[in-house]
Amino acid sequence: MTLFTKTGCEKCDYVKHAVDLEGLGVAVEELGPENPDALAHLAWHGLVTVAERQLPILVLDRERYLTGAIRIRKFLESGGHA
């Protein structure tokens, strides 16, 4: 799983601090001009338009993703089970 975030995003920071992402094996990718690889990865998933409207985004696999800090936190706290 990959969590897409950006610097200065309160909802992104909330998820990063509320859940042990490393312990769950969640990769965190910060979107920004200094990280073009993260943007390319986001584009590969077809989520650029989604990211323009809402962050954070948790990518579960090639086709599934979640948005919304509370929803993502609850999903991860449940052990990553929908």
Secondary structure in CASP SS format (residue, H / E / C, confidence):
PFRMAT SS
TARGET T0000
AUTHOR 0000-0000-0000
METHOD secondary structure of the structure
MODEL  1
M C 1.00
T E 1.00
L E 1.00
F E 1.00
T E 1.00
K E 1.00
T C 1.00
G C 1.00
C C 1.00
E H 1.00
K H 1.00
C H 1.00
D H 1.00
Y H 1.00
V H 1.00
K H 1.00
H H 1.00
A H 1.00
V C 1.00
D C 1.00
L C 1.00
E C 1.00
G C 1.00
L C 1.00
G C 1.00
V C 1.00
A E 1.00
V E 1.00
E E 1.00
E E 1.00
L E 1.00
G C 1.00
P C 1.00
E C 1.00
N C 1.00
P H 1.00
D H 1.00
A H 1.00
L H 1.00
A H 1.00
H H 1.00
L H 1.00
A H 1.00
W H 1.00
H C 1.00
G C 1.00
L C 1.00
V H 1.00
T H 1.00
V H 1.00
A H 1.00
E H 1.00
R H 1.00
Q C 1.00
L C 1.00
P C 1.00
I E 1.00
L E 1.00
V E 1.00
L C 1.00
D C 1.00
R C 1.00
E C 1.00
R C 1.00
Y E 1.00
L E 1.00
T E 1.00
G C 1.00
A H 1.00
I H 1.00
R H 1.00
I H 1.00
R H 1.00
K H 1.00
F H 1.00
L H 1.00
E H 1.00
S C 1.00
G C 1.00
G C 1.00
H C 1.00
A C 1.00
END
